[in-house]
Amino acid sequence: MKNESDSQARVAGAAAAGTELLAQVQRFNWLLLAALLAGSWYLSSWAMAQSVLIGGVLANGSFFLLRRDINQFMDNFSQAGMNWTAVKKIEKVRFFLKFYGRLAVLAVILYLLITRVSIDVIGLVIGLSSIMCSVVVVVLGKGSKLYSAQRMNEA
């Protein structure tokens, strides 16, 4: 019984740490986006900066919605007693439908932006890439400290 409660506490702690890590990624991404926006406006033009801003807002918005859906899914998972088979199949299907639906909407928005609006594609790609860069920087910086501390606690 104690072993099971220790395991659940460890999983809950890891989930909380993961949630904090995702929040740090999002905060860092807004700072990175502001720097990219200022840099592109200074080095290129306002049209390029607008494209960076549009790409960054799309990427950060999509990341926020994905983070919210993952948190909701994990809450449902933990309420089911951390038993994967107890999580209703409908929850899994709902999560994947939301994920792929959001991806399809993002693809349509990008298609319309590129074909119908005068937008700098390089700036758009830079803005869209900001979330990936934020994930890499934050996970390499904060994540390695977080997970090495967890390994020390488990040993």
Contacts in CASP RR format, 6 or more apart in sequence:
PFRMAT RR
TARGET T0000
AUTHOR 0000-0000-0000
METHOD contacts of the structure
MODEL  1
MKNESDSQARVAGAAAAGTELLAQVQRFNWLLLAALLAGSWYLSSWAMAQ
SVLIGGVLANGSFFLLRRDINQFMDNFSQAGMNWTAVKKIEKVRFFLKFY
GRLAVLAVILYLLITRVSIDVIGLVIGLSSIMCSVVVVVLGKGSKLYSAQ
RMNEA
8 82 0 8 1.000
10 154 0 8 1.000
11 78 0 8 1.000
11 82 0 8 1.000
12 78 0 8 1.000
14 150 0 8 1.000
15 74 0 8 1.000
15 78 0 8 1.000
17 146 0 8 1.000
17 150 0 8 1.000
18 146 0 8 1.000
19 71 0 8 1.000
21 138 0 8 1.000
21 139 0 8 1.000
21 142 0 8 1.000
21 143 0 8 1.000
21 146 0 8 1.000
22 67 0 8 1.000
22 70 0 8 1.000
24 138 0 8 1.000
24 142 0 8 1.000
25 63 0 8 1.000
25 131 0 8 1.000
25 134 0 8 1.000
25 135 0 8 1.000
25 138 0 8 1.000
25 139 0 8 1.000
26 60 0 8 1.000
26 63 0 8 1.000
26 64 0 8 1.000
26 67 0 8 1.000
26 134 0 8 1.000
28 134 0 8 1.000
28 137 0 8 1.000
28 138 0 8 1.000
29 56 0 8 1.000
29 59 0 8 1.000
29 60 0 8 1.000
29 63 0 8 1.000
29 130 0 8 1.000
29 131 0 8 1.000
29 134 0 8 1.000
30 60 0 8 1.000
32 130 0 8 1.000
32 133 0 8 1.000
32 134 0 8 1.000
32 137 0 8 1.000
33 52 0 8 1.000
33 53 0 8 1.000
33 56 0 8 1.000
33 57 0 8 1.000
33 60 0 8 1.000
33 127 0 8 1.000
33 130 0 8 1.000
36 52 0 8 1.000
36 126 0 8 1.000
36 127 0 8 1.000
36 130 0 8 1.000
37 49 0 8 1.000
37 52 0 8 1.000
37 53 0 8 1.000
38 49 0 8 1.000
39 49 0 8 1.000
40 48 0 8 1.000
40 49 0 8 1.000
40 51 0 8 1.000
40 52 0 8 1.000
40 123 0 8 1.000
40 126 0 8 1.000
41 48 0 8 1.000
41 49 0 8 1.000
47 118 0 8 1.000
47 119 0 8 1.000
47 120 0 8 1.000
48 120 0 8 1.000
48 122 0 8 1.000
48 123 0 8 1.000
50 119 0 8 1.000
50 120 0 8 1.000
51 119 0 8 1.000
51 120 0 8 1.000
51 121 0 8 1.000
51 122 0 8 1.000
51 123 0 8 1.000
51 124 0 8 1.000
51 126 0 8 1.000
51 127 0 8 1.000
52 123 0 8 1.000
52 124 0 8 1.000
52 126 0 8 1.000
52 127 0 8 1.000
53 127 0 8 1.000
54 113 0 8 1.000
54 119 0 8 1.000
54 124 0 8 1.000
54 127 0 8 1.000
55 123 0 8 1.000
55 124 0 8 1.000
55 126 0 8 1.000
55 127 0 8 1.000
55 128 0 8 1.000
55 130 0 8 1.000
56 127 0 8 1.000
56 128 0 8 1.000
56 130 0 8 1.000
56 131 0 8 1.000
58 106 0 8 1.000
58 109 0 8 1.000
58 110 0 8 1.000
58 128 0 8 1.000
59 127 0 8 1.000
59 128 0 8 1.000
59 129 0 8 1.000
59 130 0 8 1.000
59 131 0 8 1.000
60 130 0 8 1.000
60 131 0 8 1.000
62 102 0 8 1.000
62 106 0 8 1.000
62 131 0 8 1.000
63 131 0 8 1.000
65 98 0 8 1.000
65 102 0 8 1.000
66 99 0 8 1.000
66 102 0 8 1.000
69 95 0 8 1.000
69 98 0 8 1.000
69 99 0 8 1.000
70 95 0 8 1.000
73 91 0 8 1.000
73 95 0 8 1.000
76 87 0 8 1.000
76 91 0 8 1.000
77 84 0 8 1.000
77 87 0 8 1.000
77 91 0 8 1.000
80 86 0 8 1.000
80 87 0 8 1.000
110 124 0 8 1.000
113 119 0 8 1.000
113 124 0 8 1.000
114 121 0 8 1.000
114 124 0 8 1.000
END
